[in-house]
Amino acid sequence: MEIGSLPLAAWESFYVIVGSSAAALTGLQFVVIVLGAEAEVVSGATMRAFGTPTIVHFCAALLISAILSAPWSAVAPAAVCLLACGAAGLGYLAGVFRHARKQSGYTPVFEDWLWHFVFPAGAYVALLVAALDLRGGAPAALFVIAGSAMFLLFIGIHNAWDAVTYIALKRKRGKSDQ
């Protein structure tokens, strides 16, 4: 199917906004990681399980935006790239899940399992399904892909905020103990 039969040009502003936001928030997450390391409230294993995935979700939103902003001459290559992105995201989550279960620096609560594993898995599965539909020329797939990118962005924002508040409260408690 020719790319011109799908309204990708109409999505350009959307993906510029999502991609730019994801890139900027990735930089801010680096600050969160540094704060956690300086405060010595987060171990490397805990960061690998709960901090690094936030960067990956932001980067996935950026990558989705870049894929759909590229000047493809046909839908199939873009769909294959999105399919790979979804599969890689699910594979990565499986590894992160193992890290989260093994680390002992933080005991996750139900909300953590939702925001760090269930919701991202849903976004990556939706991306996989939409990428398959996109190959068939389903215009609705573009909305699902956009929703997946936005969901990954919101997941990253939630998880970054959660990390900042956790670090800030741990630092405050540490200072009051001295």
OpenMM code with the backbone's topology and positions (N, CA, C; nanometers):
from openmm import Vec3, app, unit

residues = "MET GLU ILE GLY SER LEU PRO LEU ALA ALA TRP GLU SER PHE TYR VAL ILE VAL GLY SER SER ALA ALA ALA LEU THR GLY LEU GLN PHE VAL VAL ILE VAL LEU GLY ALA GLU ALA GLU VAL VAL SER GLY ALA THR MET ARG ALA PHE GLY THR PRO THR ILE VAL HIS PHE CYS ALA ALA LEU LEU ILE SER ALA ILE LEU SER ALA PRO TRP SER ALA VAL ALA PRO ALA ALA VAL CYS LEU LEU ALA CYS GLY ALA ALA GLY LEU GLY TYR LEU ALA GLY VAL PHE ARG HIS ALA ARG LYS GLN SER GLY TYR THR PRO VAL PHE GLU ASP TRP LEU TRP HIS PHE VAL PHE PRO ALA GLY ALA TYR VAL ALA LEU LEU VAL ALA ALA LEU ASP LEU ARG GLY GLY ALA PRO ALA ALA LEU PHE VAL ILE ALA GLY SER ALA MET PHE LEU LEU PHE ILE GLY ILE HIS ASN ALA TRP ASP ALA VAL THR TYR ILE ALA LEU LYS ARG LYS ARG GLY LYS SER ASP GLN".split()
positions = [
    Vec3(0.0843, -0.1178, 0.0000),
    Vec3(0.0000, 0.0000, 0.0000),
    Vec3(0.0884, 0.1234, 0.0000),
    Vec3(0.0513, 0.2195, -0.0785),
    Vec3(0.1251, 0.3458, -0.0845),
    Vec3(0.1004, 0.4260, 0.0421),
    Vec3(0.2029, 0.4930, 0.0869),
    Vec3(0.1925, 0.5725, 0.2071),
    Vec3(0.0946, 0.6891, 0.1880),
    Vec3(0.0811, 0.7377, 0.0669),
    Vec3(-0.0082, 0.8494, 0.0393),
    Vec3(-0.1546, 0.8189, 0.0660),
    Vec3(-0.1904, 0.6912, 0.0687),
    Vec3(-0.3303, 0.6562, 0.0946),
    Vec3(-0.3640, 0.6647, 0.2438),
    Vec3(-0.2631, 0.6767, 0.3291),
    Vec3(-0.2855, 0.6988, 0.4721),
    Vec3(-0.2475, 0.8435, 0.5042),
    Vec3(-0.3222, 0.9092, 0.5887),
    Vec3(-0.2997, 1.0512, 0.6159),
    Vec3(-0.1860, 1.0783, 0.7153),
    Vec3(-0.0663, 1.0279, 0.6883),
    Vec3(0.0449, 1.0482, 0.7812),
    Vec3(0.0835, 1.1948, 0.7937),
    Vec3(0.0720, 1.2711, 0.6870),
    Vec3(0.1080, 1.4127, 0.6927),
    Vec3(0.0218, 1.4865, 0.7952),
    Vec3(-0.1007, 1.4424, 0.8130),
    Vec3(-0.1898, 1.5062, 0.9097),
    Vec3(-0.1436, 1.4832, 1.0537),
    Vec3(-0.0587, 1.3849, 1.0744),
    Vec3(-0.0095, 1.3506, 1.2078),
    Vec3(0.1231, 1.4195, 1.2400),
    Vec3(0.1785, 1.4932, 1.1469),
    Vec3(0.3127, 1.5501, 1.1644),
    Vec3(0.3259, 1.6325, 1.2923),
    Vec3(0.2345, 1.7260, 1.3155),
    Vec3(0.2417, 1.8108, 1.4353),
    Vec3(0.2294, 1.7277, 1.5626),
    Vec3(0.1420, 1.6284, 1.5603),
    Vec3(0.1249, 1.5407, 1.6763),
    Vec3(0.2572, 1.4746, 1.7124),
    Vec3(0.3251, 1.4168, 1.6135),
    Vec3(0.4487, 1.3447, 1.6420),
    Vec3(0.5654, 1.4373, 1.6730),
    Vec3(0.5621, 1.5597, 1.6238),
    Vec3(0.6636, 1.6578, 1.6637),
    Vec3(0.6471, 1.6888, 1.8126),
    Vec3(0.5228, 1.7069, 1.8557),
    Vec3(0.4967, 1.7368, 1.9971),
    Vec3(0.5341, 1.6183, 2.0853),
    Vec3(0.4880, 1.4996, 2.0493),
    Vec3(0.5157, 1.3804, 2.1305),
    Vec3(0.6659, 1.3504, 2.1335),
    Vec3(0.7295, 1.3538, 2.0185),
    Vec3(0.8728, 1.3252, 2.0122),
    Vec3(0.9554, 1.4268, 2.0889),
    Vec3(0.9230, 1.5542, 2.0745),
    Vec3(0.9963, 1.6595, 2.1465),
    Vec3(0.9763, 1.6458, 2.2972),
    Vec3(0.8540, 1.6174, 2.3376),
    Vec3(0.8256, 1.5997, 2.4799),
    Vec3(0.9028, 1.4805, 2.5358),
    Vec3(0.9016, 1.3708, 2.4631),
    Vec3(0.9731, 1.2510, 2.5084),
    Vec3(1.1225, 1.2780, 2.5211),
    Vec3(1.1792, 1.3497, 2.4257),
    Vec3(1.3218, 1.3805, 2.4305),
    Vec3(1.3541, 1.4699, 2.5501),
    Vec3(1.2740, 1.5731, 2.5718),
    Vec3(1.2983, 1.6641, 2.6846),
    Vec3(1.2835, 1.5920, 2.8181),
    Vec3(1.1804, 1.5088, 2.8293),
    Vec3(1.1576, 1.4372, 2.9544),
    Vec3(1.2646, 1.3313, 2.9800),
    Vec3(1.3238, 1.2790, 2.8753),
    Vec3(1.4362, 1.1859, 2.8924),
    Vec3(1.5500, 1.2572, 2.9640),
    Vec3(1.5782, 1.3797, 2.9218),
    Vec3(1.6828, 1.4581, 2.9877),
    Vec3(1.6510, 1.4838, 3.1341),
    Vec3(1.5261, 1.5144, 3.1634),
    Vec3(1.4883, 1.5383, 3.3026),
    Vec3(1.5000, 1.4121, 3.3873),
    Vec3(1.4739, 1.2968, 3.3272),
    Vec3(1.4871, 1.1715, 3.4016),
    Vec3(1.6331, 1.1469, 3.4409),
    Vec3(1.7254, 1.1929, 3.3583),
    Vec3(1.8669, 1.1822, 3.3955),
    Vec3(1.8934, 1.2594, 3.5246),
    Vec3(1.8298, 1.3749, 3.5394),
    Vec3(1.8441, 1.4536, 3.6612),
    Vec3(1.7893, 1.3757, 3.7807),
    Vec3(1.6749, 1.3122, 3.7626),
    Vec3(1.6157, 1.2308, 3.8695),
    Vec3(1.7124, 1.1201, 3.9116),
    Vec3(1.7726, 1.0547, 3.8151),
    Vec3(1.8658, 0.9458, 3.8450),
    Vec3(1.9863, 0.9978, 3.9225),
    Vec3(2.0379, 1.1132, 3.8820),
    Vec3(2.1526, 1.1726, 3.9525),
    Vec3(2.1133, 1.2094, 4.0952),
    Vec3(1.9956, 1.2679, 4.1131),
    Vec3(1.9501, 1.3032, 4.2485),
    Vec3(1.9413, 1.1796, 4.3371),
    Vec3(1.8869, 1.0714, 4.2817),
    Vec3(1.8759, 0.9474, 4.3581),
    Vec3(2.0114, 0.8906, 4.3951),
    Vec3(2.1056, 0.8987, 4.3021),
    Vec3(2.2403, 0.8476, 4.3295),
    Vec3(2.3118, 0.9339, 4.4335),
    Vec3(2.3002, 1.0660, 4.4203),
    Vec3(2.3651, 1.1566, 4.5161),
    Vec3(2.3074, 1.1409, 4.6559),
    Vec3(2.1777, 1.1210, 4.6644),
    Vec3(2.1129, 1.1063, 4.7946),
    Vec3(2.1347, 0.9676, 4.8536),
    Vec3(2.1886, 0.8780, 4.7736),
    Vec3(2.2143, 0.7405, 4.8151),
    Vec3(2.0886, 0.6732, 4.8705),
    Vec3(1.9751, 0.7023, 4.8044),
    Vec3(1.8492, 0.6410, 4.8479),
    Vec3(1.8033, 0.5315, 4.7524),
    Vec3(1.8729, 0.5164, 4.6394),
    Vec3(1.8326, 0.4183, 4.5395),
    Vec3(1.9552, 0.3372, 4.4985),
    Vec3(1.9438, 0.2051, 4.5041),
    Vec3(2.0545, 0.1185, 4.4630),
    Vec3(2.0554, 0.1022, 4.3112),
    Vec3(2.1653, 0.0509, 4.2595),
    Vec3(2.1754, 0.0259, 4.1155),
    Vec3(2.0710, -0.0731, 4.0671),
    Vec3(2.0453, -0.1769, 4.1475),
    Vec3(1.9460, -0.2773, 4.1088),
    Vec3(1.8061, -0.2173, 4.1068),
    Vec3(1.7777, -0.1307, 4.2022),
    Vec3(1.6465, -0.0659, 4.2066),
    Vec3(1.6308, 0.0298, 4.0896),
    Vec3(1.7375, 0.1037, 4.0592),
    Vec3(1.7325, 0.1973, 3.9458),
    Vec3(1.7130, 0.1208, 3.8154),
    Vec3(1.7804, 0.0065, 3.8020),
    Vec3(1.7666, -0.0747, 3.6808),
    Vec3(1.6230, -0.1265, 3.6656),
    Vec3(1.5572, -0.1520, 3.7773),
    Vec3(1.4205, -0.2048, 3.7733),
    Vec3(1.3140, -0.0972, 3.7603),
    Vec3(1.3385, 0.0220, 3.8157),
    Vec3(1.2324, 0.1222, 3.8188),
    Vec3(1.2686, 0.2562, 3.7553),
    Vec3(1.3955, 0.2887, 3.7426),
    Vec3(1.4346, 0.4168, 3.6835),
    Vec3(1.4650, 0.4080, 3.5358),
    Vec3(1.5475, 0.3127, 3.4994),
    Vec3(1.5879, 0.2979, 3.3597),
    Vec3(1.4696, 0.2700, 3.2672),
    Vec3(1.3721, 0.1883, 3.3060),
    Vec3(1.2581, 0.1661, 3.2165),
    Vec3(1.1836, 0.2951, 3.1793),
    Vec3(1.1849, 0.3929, 3.2681),
    Vec3(1.1196, 0.5203, 3.2369),
    Vec3(1.1893, 0.5856, 3.1174),
    Vec3(1.3219, 0.5805, 3.1164),
    Vec3(1.3989, 0.6323, 3.0028),
    Vec3(1.3614, 0.5551, 2.8763),
    Vec3(1.3510, 0.4246, 2.8878),
    Vec3(1.3183, 0.3408, 2.7718),
    Vec3(1.1799, 0.3755, 2.7176),
    Vec3(1.0822, 0.3986, 2.8047),
    Vec3(0.9471, 0.4329, 2.7576),
    Vec3(0.9464, 0.5700, 2.6886),
    Vec3(1.0201, 0.6659, 2.7449),
    Vec3(1.0321, 0.7955, 2.6779),
    Vec3(1.0972, 0.7786, 2.5405),
    Vec3(1.2026, 0.6983, 2.5353),
    Vec3(1.2725, 0.6758, 2.4080),
    Vec3(1.1841, 0.6001, 2.3086),
    Vec3(1.1005, 0.5101, 2.3576),
    Vec3(1.0074, 0.4398, 2.2681),
    Vec3(0.9088, 0.5386, 2.2068),
    Vec3(0.8575, 0.6329, 2.2862),
    Vec3(0.7670, 0.7352, 2.2333),
    Vec3(0.8394, 0.8212, 2.1299),
    Vec3(0.9646, 0.8532, 2.1576),
    Vec3(1.0463, 0.9296, 2.0622),
    Vec3(1.0684, 0.8496, 1.9342),
    Vec3(1.0987, 0.7207, 1.9484),
    Vec3(1.1224, 0.6356, 1.8322),
    Vec3(0.9961, 0.6196, 1.7475),
    Vec3(0.8828, 0.5990, 1.8114),
    Vec3(0.7562, 0.5887, 1.7373),
    Vec3(0.7325, 0.7169, 1.6585),
    Vec3(0.7575, 0.8292, 1.7231),
    Vec3(0.7405, 0.9591, 1.6564),
    Vec3(0.8339, 0.9723, 1.5370),
    Vec3(0.9569, 0.9301, 1.5534),
    Vec3(1.0536, 0.9382, 1.4436),
    Vec3(1.0144, 0.8446, 1.3288),
    Vec3(0.9707, 0.7247, 1.3623),
    Vec3(0.9314, 0.6286, 1.2584),
    Vec3(0.8172, 0.6850, 1.1748),
    Vec3(0.7173, 0.7415, 1.2408),
    Vec3(0.6020, 0.7910, 1.1653),
    Vec3(0.6247, 0.9296, 1.1050),
    Vec3(0.7379, 0.9895, 1.1349),
    Vec3(0.7728, 1.1182, 1.0724),
    Vec3(0.8694, 1.0997, 0.9557),
    Vec3(0.9239, 0.9808, 0.9414),
    Vec3(1.0195, 0.9543, 0.8333),
    Vec3(0.9482, 0.9559, 0.6978),
    Vec3(1.0192, 0.9919, 0.5932),
    Vec3(0.9568, 0.9991, 0.4596),
    Vec3(0.9504, 0.8631, 0.3896),
    Vec3(0.8676, 0.7749, 0.4408),
    Vec3(0.8522, 0.6411, 0.3831),
    Vec3(0.7833, 0.6506, 0.2471),
    Vec3(0.8189, 0.5612, 0.1564),
    Vec3(0.7498, 0.5557, 0.0276),
    Vec3(0.6371, 0.4523, 0.0295),
    Vec3(0.6359, 0.3687, 0.1342),
    Vec3(0.5310, 0.2675, 0.1502),
    Vec3(0.5096, 0.2440, 0.2997),
    Vec3(0.3965, 0.1873, 0.3339),
    Vec3(0.3606, 0.1632, 0.4731),
    Vec3(0.4386, 0.0462, 0.5333),
    Vec3(0.4655, -0.0550, 0.4567),
    Vec3(0.5239, -0.1789, 0.5099),
    Vec3(0.6518, -0.1575, 0.5904),
    Vec3(0.7495, -0.0817, 0.5421),
    Vec3(0.8710, -0.0643, 0.6232),
    Vec3(0.8438, 0.0058, 0.7570),
    Vec3(0.7553, 0.1047, 0.7559),
    Vec3(0.7203, 0.1732, 0.8805),
    Vec3(0.6515, 0.0761, 0.9760),
    Vec3(0.5618, -0.0054, 0.9229),
    Vec3(0.4910, -0.1034, 1.0052),
    Vec3(0.5879, -0.2044, 1.0652),
    Vec3(0.6860, -0.2480, 0.9881),
    Vec3(0.7855, -0.3431, 1.0386),
    Vec3(0.8674, -0.2795, 1.1512),
    Vec3(0.9051, -0.1537, 1.1345),
    Vec3(0.9796, -0.0834, 1.2396),
    Vec3(0.8961, -0.0707, 1.3667),
    Vec3(0.7689, -0.0386, 1.3528),
    Vec3(0.6800, -0.0283, 1.4692),
    Vec3(0.6586, -0.1638, 1.5340),
    Vec3(0.6486, -0.2664, 1.4529),
    Vec3(0.6357, -0.4023, 1.5038),
    Vec3(0.7590, -0.4390, 1.5872),
    Vec3(0.8758, -0.4067, 1.5350),
    Vec3(1.0010, -0.4337, 1.6075),
    Vec3(1.0070, -0.3546, 1.7380),
    Vec3(0.9600, -0.2322, 1.7343),
    Vec3(0.9583, -0.1476, 1.8542),
    Vec3(0.8678, -0.2094, 1.9613),
    Vec3(0.7506, -0.2542, 1.9220),
    Vec3(0.6587, -0.3180, 2.0164),
    Vec3(0.7149, -0.4470, 2.0734),
    Vec3(0.7740, -0.5287, 1.9876),
    Vec3(0.8321, -0.6559, 2.0334),
    Vec3(0.9513, -0.6310, 2.1261),
    Vec3(1.0353, -0.5353, 2.0902),
    Vec3(1.1508, -0.5023, 2.1746),
    Vec3(1.1039, -0.4500, 2.3107),
    Vec3(0.9988, -0.3697, 2.3111),
    Vec3(0.9456, -0.3183, 2.4371),
    Vec3(0.8969, -0.4300, 2.5272),
    Vec3(0.8271, -0.5267, 2.4705),
    Vec3(0.7791, -0.6398, 2.5506),
    Vec3(0.8946, -0.7258, 2.6015),
    Vec3(0.9922, -0.7486, 2.5152),
    Vec3(1.1102, -0.8246, 2.5579),
    Vec3(1.1847, -0.7534, 2.6697),
    Vec3(1.1988, -0.6232, 2.6572),
    Vec3(1.2659, -0.5447, 2.7602),
    Vec3(1.1893, -0.5530, 2.8923),
    Vec3(1.0569, -0.5415, 2.8858),
    Vec3(0.9757, -0.5492, 3.0076),
    Vec3(0.9933, -0.6822, 3.0798),
    Vec3(1.0092, -0.7897, 3.0047),
    Vec3(1.0298, -0.9206, 3.0676),
    Vec3(1.1577, -0.9196, 3.1510),
    Vec3(1.2635, -0.8602, 3.0972),
    Vec3(1.3886, -0.8498, 3.1724),
    Vec3(1.3756, -0.7589, 3.2939),
    Vec3(1.3069, -0.6494, 3.2768),
    Vec3(1.2869, -0.5545, 3.3870),
    Vec3(1.2053, -0.6196, 3.4985),
    Vec3(1.1067, -0.6979, 3.4614),
    Vec3(1.0247, -0.7676, 3.5608),
    Vec3(1.1120, -0.8581, 3.6477),
    Vec3(1.2053, -0.9283, 3.5826),
    Vec3(1.2982, -1.0139, 3.6584),
    Vec3(1.3830, -0.9296, 3.7539),
    Vec3(1.4337, -0.8156, 3.7054),
    Vec3(1.5134, -0.7264, 3.7911),
    Vec3(1.4309, -0.6764, 3.9101),
    Vec3(1.3070, -0.6396, 3.8854),
    Vec3(1.2215, -0.5860, 3.9920),
    Vec3(1.1963, -0.6902, 4.1000),
    Vec3(1.1808, -0.8134, 4.0595),
    Vec3(1.1559, -0.9201, 4.1574),
    Vec3(1.2804, -0.9539, 4.2379),
    Vec3(1.3997, -0.9367, 4.1768),
    Vec3(1.5248, -0.9726, 4.2447),
    Vec3(1.5783, -0.8624, 4.3350),
    Vec3(1.5540, -0.7358, 4.3001),
    Vec3(1.6118, -0.6266, 4.3786),
    Vec3(1.5475, -0.6223, 4.5163),
    Vec3(1.6212, -0.5724, 4.6136),
    Vec3(1.5695, -0.5695, 4.7500),
    Vec3(1.5667, -0.4285, 4.8094),
    Vec3(1.6029, -0.3279, 4.7306),
    Vec3(1.6085, -0.1917, 4.7821),
    Vec3(1.4740, -0.1240, 4.7949),
    Vec3(1.3728, -0.1774, 4.7288),
    Vec3(1.2399, -0.1166, 4.7315),
    Vec3(1.1363, -0.2270, 4.7143),
    Vec3(1.0317, -0.2224, 4.7948),
    Vec3(0.9247, -0.3200, 4.7834),
    Vec3(0.8102, -0.2574, 4.7044),
    Vec3(0.7896, -0.3019, 4.5809),
    Vec3(0.6833, -0.2436, 4.4993),
    Vec3(0.5445, -0.2735, 4.5551),
    Vec3(0.4558, -0.1757, 4.5393),
    Vec3(0.3161, -0.1915, 4.5775),
    Vec3(0.2361, -0.2154, 4.4495),
    Vec3(0.1065, -0.2410, 4.4644),
    Vec3(0.0210, -0.2726, 4.3497),
    Vec3(0.0311, -0.1665, 4.2401),
    Vec3(0.0284, -0.0391, 4.2783),
    Vec3(0.0368, 0.0700, 4.1805),
    Vec3(0.1671, 0.0630, 4.1003),
    Vec3(0.2754, 0.0247, 4.1664),
    Vec3(0.4034, 0.0119, 4.0954),
    Vec3(0.3959, -0.0959, 3.9880),
    Vec3(0.3360, -0.2095, 4.0204),
    Vec3(0.3235, -0.3171, 3.9213),
    Vec3(0.2398, -0.2707, 3.8027),
    Vec3(0.1330, -0.1944, 3.8312),
    Vec3(0.0501, -0.1419, 3.7217),
    Vec3(0.1297, -0.0486, 3.6310),
    Vec3(0.1904, 0.0537, 3.6903),
    Vec3(0.2558, 0.1586, 3.6114),
    Vec3(0.3891, 0.1167, 3.5522),
    Vec3(0.4568, 0.0216, 3.6128),
    Vec3(0.5877, -0.0193, 3.5613),
    Vec3(0.5826, -0.1416, 3.4710),
    Vec3(0.4728, -0.2196, 3.4778),
    Vec3(0.4684, -0.3418, 3.3981),
    Vec3(0.3388, -0.3613, 3.3197),
    Vec3(0.2250, -0.3529, 3.3867),
    Vec3(0.0974, -0.3809, 3.3203),
    Vec3(0.0671, -0.2760, 3.2138),
    Vec3(0.0714, -0.1486, 3.2501),
    Vec3(0.0393, -0.0428, 3.1536),
    Vec3(0.1388, -0.0379, 3.0372),
    Vec3(0.2716, -0.0424, 3.0642),
    Vec3(0.3636, -0.0436, 2.9502),
    Vec3(0.3434, -0.1656, 2.8597),
    Vec3(0.3162, -0.2824, 2.9196),
    Vec3(0.2914, -0.4016, 2.8376),
    Vec3(0.1701, -0.3795, 2.7485),
    Vec3(0.0661, -0.3189, 2.8023),
    Vec3(-0.0524, -0.2882, 2.7220),
    Vec3(-0.0203, -0.1949, 2.6065),
    Vec3(0.0632, -0.0945, 2.6323),
    Vec3(0.1017, -0.0004, 2.5261),
    Vec3(0.1817, -0.0706, 2.4168),
    Vec3(0.2735, -0.1577, 2.4564),
    Vec3(0.3553, -0.2277, 2.3568),
    Vec3(0.2736, -0.3312, 2.2789),
    Vec3(0.1795, -0.3984, 2.3456),
    Vec3(0.0919, -0.4933, 2.2751),
    Vec3(0.0039, -0.4178, 2.1757),
    Vec3(-0.0527, -0.3052, 2.2182),
    Vec3(-0.1354, -0.2240, 2.1279),
    Vec3(-0.0538, -0.1786, 2.0075),
    Vec3(0.0711, -0.1417, 2.0306),
    Vec3(0.1590, -0.1011, 1.9208),
    Vec3(0.1820, -0.2166, 1.8233),
    Vec3(0.2049, -0.3363, 1.8765),
    Vec3(0.2229, -0.4546, 1.7910),
    Vec3(0.0998, -0.4804, 1.7038),
    Vec3(-0.0152, -0.4807, 1.7664),
    Vec3(-0.1401, -0.5081, 1.6936),
    Vec3(-0.1652, -0.4002, 1.5888),
    Vec3(-0.1457, -0.2744, 1.6276),
    Vec3(-0.1684, -0.1635, 1.5338),
    Vec3(-0.0690, -0.1687, 1.4173),
    Vec3(0.0546, -0.2085, 1.4449),
    Vec3(0.1540, -0.2196, 1.3370),
    Vec3(0.1108, -0.3256, 1.2367),
    Vec3(0.0549, -0.4350, 1.2855),
    Vec3(0.0034, -0.5379, 1.1949),
    Vec3(-0.1142, -0.4846, 1.1133),
    Vec3(-0.2031, -0.4106, 1.1788),
    Vec3(-0.3174, -0.3514, 1.1095),
    Vec3(-0.2734, -0.2452, 1.0094),
    Vec3(-0.1678, -0.1735, 1.0426),
    Vec3(-0.1174, -0.0685, 0.9540),
    Vec3(-0.0704, -0.1272, 0.8214),
    Vec3(-0.0097, -0.2450, 0.8295),
    Vec3(0.0350, -0.3119, 0.7052),
    Vec3(-0.0825, -0.3396, 0.6131),
    Vec3(-0.1995, -0.3642, 0.6728),
    Vec3(-0.3193, -0.3895, 0.5936),
    Vec3(-0.3888, -0.2622, 0.5489),
    Vec3(-0.3352, -0.1488, 0.5881),
    Vec3(-0.3901, -0.0214, 0.5441),
    Vec3(-0.5039, 0.0320, 0.6279),
    Vec3(-0.5174, -0.0139, 0.7514),
    Vec3(-0.6255, 0.0320, 0.8379),
    Vec3(-0.5922, 0.1698, 0.8959),
    Vec3(-0.6631, 0.2737, 0.8531),
    Vec3(-0.6355, 0.4084, 0.9054),
    Vec3(-0.6553, 0.4192, 1.0564),
    Vec3(-0.7454, 0.3395, 1.1135),
    Vec3(-0.7673, 0.3420, 1.2583),
    Vec3(-0.6410, 0.3010, 1.3341),
    Vec3(-0.5545, 0.2231, 1.2698),
    Vec3(-0.4291, 0.1817, 1.3333),
    Vec3(-0.3446, 0.3024, 1.3712),
    Vec3(-0.3550, 0.4098, 1.2933),
    Vec3(-0.2782, 0.5307, 1.3241),
    Vec3(-0.3198, 0.5903, 1.4584),
    Vec3(-0.4472, 0.5797, 1.4929),
    Vec3(-0.4946, 0.6294, 1.6221),
    Vec3(-0.4446, 0.5412, 1.7371),
    Vec3(-0.4394, 0.4113, 1.7144),
    Vec3(-0.3896, 0.3197, 1.8177),
    Vec3(-0.2403, 0.3424, 1.8388),
    Vec3(-0.1661, 0.3614, 1.7314),
    Vec3(-0.0225, 0.3888, 1.7426),
    Vec3(-0.0010, 0.5203, 1.8174),
    Vec3(-0.0786, 0.6218, 1.7836),
    Vec3(-0.0687, 0.7505, 1.8530),
    Vec3(-0.1028, 0.7339, 2.0006),
    Vec3(-0.2054, 0.6559, 2.0294),
    Vec3(-0.2432, 0.6296, 2.1682),
    Vec3(-0.1325, 0.5573, 2.2435),
    Vec3(-0.0670, 0.4632, 2.1774),
    Vec3(0.0442, 0.3906, 2.2406),
    Vec3(0.1583, 0.4854, 2.2739),
    Vec3(0.1915, 0.5729, 2.1800),
    Vec3(0.2999, 0.6700, 2.2034),
    Vec3(0.2642, 0.7625, 2.3196),
    Vec3(0.1399, 0.8121, 2.3209),
    Vec3(0.0971, 0.9005, 2.4298),
    Vec3(0.0945, 0.8267, 2.5633),
    Vec3(0.0483, 0.7029, 2.5620),
    Vec3(0.0424, 0.6253, 2.6858),
    Vec3(0.1833, 0.6035, 2.7406),
    Vec3(0.2783, 0.5702, 2.6535),
    Vec3(0.4166, 0.5535, 2.6990),
    Vec3(0.4719, 0.6840, 2.7553),
    Vec3(0.4351, 0.7952, 2.6936),
    Vec3(0.4778, 0.9259, 2.7436),
    Vec3(0.4175, 0.9520, 2.8824),
    Vec3(0.2878, 0.9263, 2.8996),
    Vec3(0.2227, 0.9474, 3.0286),
    Vec3(0.2750, 0.8498, 3.1351),
    Vec3(0.3025, 0.7273, 3.0954),
    Vec3(0.3618, 0.6302, 3.1887),
    Vec3(0.4960, 0.6826, 3.2370),
    Vec3(0.5758, 0.7316, 3.1443),
    Vec3(0.7057, 0.7874, 3.1818),
    Vec3(0.6916, 0.9060, 3.2754),
    Vec3(0.5975, 0.9951, 3.2471),
    Vec3(0.5756, 1.1114, 3.3333),
    Vec3(0.5339, 1.0654, 3.4731),
    Vec3(0.4393, 0.9733, 3.4799),
    Vec3(0.3950, 0.9227, 3.6100),
    Vec3(0.5114, 0.8604, 3.6864),
    Vec3(0.5874, 0.7750, 3.6198),
    Vec3(0.6946, 0.7039, 3.6877),
    Vec3(0.8085, 0.7973, 3.7289),
    Vec3(0.8368, 0.8977, 3.6464),
    Vec3(0.9397, 0.9959, 3.6829),
    Vec3(0.8942, 1.0758, 3.8049),
    Vec3(0.7672, 1.1185, 3.8052),
    Vec3(0.7141, 1.1918, 3.9197),
    Vec3(0.7181, 1.1048, 4.0453),
    Vec3(0.6806, 0.9802, 4.0320),
    Vec3(0.6824, 0.8868, 4.1433),
    Vec3(0.8245, 0.8741, 4.1990),
    Vec3(0.9221, 0.8648, 4.1100),
    Vec3(1.0615, 0.8521, 4.1530),
    Vec3(1.1088, 0.9789, 4.2242),
    Vec3(1.0738, 1.0953, 4.1694),
    Vec3(1.1147, 1.2217, 4.2309),
    Vec3(1.0562, 1.2352, 4.3707),
    Vec3(0.9290, 1.2056, 4.3860),
    Vec3(0.8672, 1.2193, 4.5181),
    Vec3(0.9256, 1.1176, 4.6162),
    Vec3(0.9529, 0.9973, 4.5699),
    Vec3(1.0139, 0.8949, 4.6558),
    Vec3(1.1512, 0.9407, 4.7033),
    Vec3(1.2327, 0.9899, 4.6097),
    Vec3(1.3686, 1.0360, 4.6436),
    Vec3(1.3625, 1.1554, 4.7378),
    Vec3(1.2739, 1.2500, 4.7091),
    Vec3(1.2626, 1.3695, 4.7934),
    Vec3(1.2211, 1.3323, 4.9358),
    Vec3(1.1243, 1.2433, 4.9487),
    Vec3(1.0795, 1.2035, 5.0820),
    Vec3(1.1876, 1.1250, 5.1559),
    Vec3(1.2585, 1.0389, 5.0851),
    Vec3(1.3677, 0.9629, 5.1478),
    Vec3(1.4789, 1.0570, 5.1931),
    Vec3(1.5107, 1.1581, 5.1105),
    Vec3(1.6145, 1.2554, 5.1475),
    Vec3(1.5721, 1.3338, 5.2700),
    Vec3(1.4448, 1.3763, 5.2725),
    Vec3(1.3949, 1.4540, 5.3863),
    Vec3(1.3998, 1.3726, 5.5137),
    Vec3(1.3575, 1.2459, 5.5049),
    Vec3(1.3626, 1.1571, 5.6216),
    Vec3(1.5056, 1.1369, 5.6681),
    Vec3(1.5972, 1.1238, 5.5723),
    Vec3(1.7381, 1.1051, 5.6065),
    Vec3(1.7966, 1.2249, 5.6783),
    Vec3(1.7586, 1.3453, 5.6374),
    Vec3(1.8080, 1.4668, 5.7024),
    Vec3(1.7477, 1.4836, 5.8415),
    Vec3(1.6213, 1.4449, 5.8586),
    Vec3(1.5581, 1.4608, 5.9888),
    Vec3(1.6117, 1.3587, 6.0895),
    Vec3(1.6713, 1.2498, 6.0401),
    Vec3(1.7282, 1.1486, 6.1274),
    Vec3(1.8649, 1.1914, 6.1826),
    Vec3(1.9251, 1.2915, 6.1200),
    Vec3(2.0611, 1.3314, 6.1594),
    Vec3(2.0607, 1.4267, 6.2749),
] * unit.nanometer
topology = app.Topology()
chain = topology.addChain("A")
for resn in residues:
    res = topology.addResidue(resn, chain)
    for name in ("N", "CA", "C"):
        topology.addAtom(name, app.Element.getBySymbol(name[0]), res)
